[in-house]
């Protein structure tokens, strides 16, 4: 494990996650829970992706474990899939 695989670093890069949430109300709950994590700046869900994919951007270093734990409290899962690299 490396620092980058265990954390989300601040900036416009962010990190991608997948989730087993399927219903819009579950996605809303995930968004609300993640916005309560200190340092999370925004959460963007990709439309129509299967499984559901979301990208988290932060204002400071945030542990992947903290993100996974916040979603797990909702009886859902968040699995990191790798860094997000924006176009240009």
N, C-alpha and C positions, 0 to 999 in steps of 0.2 A: 504494500500500500504506500502511496505517496501523498504528500501534502495536497496536491491538486485532486487526487481521487477521493480524499476524505473530507474536502471542504469546498465550499462555493466561494470564489474570490470576488471582490467588488469589481465593478466596471460593467461594460456592455457585453461581456462574453457570457456569463451565466453558466448554468448547468441544466441539462435535460434530464427529466425523470419520466417514467411510465407509471401508470396507476391502473388498478383494477376497477376503478369507479366507472360506471356506465350511465348513470342518471344525472341530469343537470343539477338536481338538488345536492347530489354528492359532490359535484365539482364546486358548487357554491360553498359547501362546508369546508372542502379542502382549501379553497381560496381564503376563507375567513380564518381558518386555523393557521395557515402559513403566514398571513399578514400579521399575526400576533407574535411571530418569532422575531426576536430582536435582530435587526440588520436586514431583514427581507424587504426589498424595495418594491418588487412587483412579481406577479405570477401570470404567465401567459399560456393559455391552453391552445393547442393546435386543433383546428377544426377538422373533423372527420377522420382523425387518425385512429387506427385500431392496432394495439391498445391505445388508450388515451395518453397523450404526451403533453407534458407541460414544461416550461422553461422558467427557472427562478433567477432573478437578478438581485444582487445584494449591495448594500452600502458599506458593508464591512465583511470580514471573513465569518462565514456561518458553517458550522459542522453539518455534514450530510446526515449524521446520526440525529441531530436535532430536527431536521426536516422529516426524516423517516419516522421519528417518534411522534411528531405532531400529527401526521397522517394516520399512524397506527392507532392513536387514541380514538379515531373515528371508525375503527374496525375496517379500515381500508389499508392499502399498501402504496408506497412510493419507492420505486427502484431507480437509482441513478443509472443513466445509460451513457453518460459522457458529457464533455464540455459542449457548449453551444457556441458556434462561431458565426456571427452575423455576416451577411453579404456586404462587402465594401464598407 
